[in-house]
Amino acid sequence: MKEDMPKSISIKQASKEMGKSEQFVRIGLQTNRLPFGSAVLISTHWTYYISPIKFYSFLGKEIKQEQPKKRKKETTKKK
């Protein structure tokens, strides 16, 4: 896995990219209906993990990565 890739995707980001509500994503993960992450109940609080690779693969998209900015080449005039 590349170092600049996020380790996980938030519920908010996933719902926005899917065009669904945050609750849809939460319930889908809790009931194992969405194959790109997991939901764990710790005491009375749910925690979520969404794998970027599995998520974007599920959507049929390429993984979004910030491209490094290209440096402008300095030109020198020949005499």
Buried (B, 14 or more C-beta within 10 A) or exposed (E): EEEEEEEEBEBEBBBEBBEEEBEBBBEBBBEEEBEBBBBEEEEEEEEBEBBBEBBBBBEEEEEEEEEEEEEEEEEEEEE
